[in-house]
């Protein structure tokens, strides 16, 4: 092939790639979570990334790993960042859409920058921080809710986890456009076939999640259910104290992927004790492998569980476990099929707010 033809073909390819690159839309997600953390926020965005790419979107992040940061006092899972130069980073990324996922220092700085520059954005409400801060640091909820209302009031759309949480935020004075944003489960990983044969007839009760005070894990660990084996999967600042106080409970540490799915599948009942979560991805991961869930009747479980079908909710966890042990596991797994990450992405995509620069 003559040199001139090769040069022409190369130019055509470069122009195609440039055009294709311009066609893809960039979503900037600002989060106060490190991408290596194990929590609902990180799990959600990791799982919608592939669906975004399939639809012509690229998700990029501003997170504590790009700034000087430290652990919150007494709670190392929460990161406090110094957001120096965040405006320049946003300008360099040049996104079509901006989503502020958390209300911490990075979210706060991004919100101020966008408002100052007249950039439109949307936000999400993942965690009941007013209740969390009251539990951990004794901060009055009225103060934190005032901050939350201020933080989200200019958001083009606020995404929260369930219809119950939409109503809850409105009751707390949020006057913005709030939409329910569901979650999903990776069914290539969470499969009922991973269930291991039990060596004894003792029921296995499981708790999975961050091991911290606000998760209500004392309720699980001190639960009087004769003959049961209680297993806690997860790690966090409260683990050492729980291990000391409840030597009869098995603490397995943090697990991910297939290993985590095996714990879910091999349990007889998943016991969800948190009253502060807005959803609880671990609930639908349990349902996906056929393990029913016992929980309190609070936001999250109320929006996910179908009483006496996929689990049971009451203030008496032992009574709820009794009900769950009688539920057919194949029915639990079947009903759980509606929870998908594709649906989660579709809701997120349909509620994006276009940056005024475009």
BELJOGI-V278759 format. One record per run of one state. SS is the DSSP state (alpha for helix, beta for strand, coil for the rest). FROM is the first residue (numbers start at 1). LEN is the number of residues. If there is no record, write none. Layout:
BEGIN
{{SS/FROM/LEN} {SS/FROM/LEN}}
END
This chain:
BEGIN
{{coil/1/2} {alpha/3/21} {coil/24/1} {beta/25/6} {coil/31/9} {alpha/40/15} {coil/55/2} {beta/57/6} {coil/63/1} {alpha/64/3} {coil/67/1} {beta/68/5} {coil/73/2} {beta/75/8} {coil/83/3} {alpha/86/8} {coil/94/3} {beta/97/4} {coil/101/4} {alpha/105/13} {coil/118/4} {beta/122/4} {coil/126/1} {beta/127/1} {coil/128/1} {alpha/129/9} {coil/138/3} {alpha/141/12} {coil/153/5} {beta/158/3} {coil/161/2} {alpha/163/9} {coil/172/6} {beta/178/3} {coil/181/11} {alpha/192/3} {coil/195/9} {beta/204/5} {coil/209/4} {alpha/213/3} {coil/216/1} {alpha/217/5} {coil/222/7} {beta/229/5} {coil/234/5} {alpha/239/7} {coil/246/4} {beta/250/4} {coil/254/3} {alpha/257/10} {coil/267/2} {beta/269/4} {coil/273/4} {beta/277/1} {coil/278/3} {alpha/281/8} {coil/289/3} {beta/292/4} {coil/296/5} {alpha/301/4} {coil/305/2} {beta/307/1} {coil/308/3} {beta/311/3} {coil/314/3} {alpha/317/9} {coil/326/3} {alpha/329/10} {coil/339/2} {alpha/341/10} {coil/351/3} {beta/354/1} {coil/355/4}}
END
